[in-house]
Amino acid sequence: MPFQSTVNINPAFNVAGGVASANPRSSVVPGPFAPVAASAGVTIGGFAWYDRQTGVVASTGTGVPDGFVMNNLDAAITTWLASSSMLIPAGFPVPLMRSGDFWAATSTVAVPGQKVYAS
């Protein structure tokens, strides 16, 4: 773990995948298998695709994504000497959400209330 080098005056808003409000949220209804991370793992705070036949959730796919991966503190630091991780390892359960208000990181400037699309 690296040595602390900064101290923030104000706390951070949140991290990607964190719950942004107390509004109702719903999870993806699983098929015959519980949703688990694919062999490459699943990134928290992004959209994901769920295969109901195998129970596997992947961070990449085709068509409309099945849900958003909520930050439920499911990530594990598996990289040698890493200090943090946003990757749910293969085989771990994935909190896949159908609806709700969540924090997300964007590659372009976004404003509150703006619609977000998976690309």
Disulfide bonds with the S-S distance in Angstrom:
none
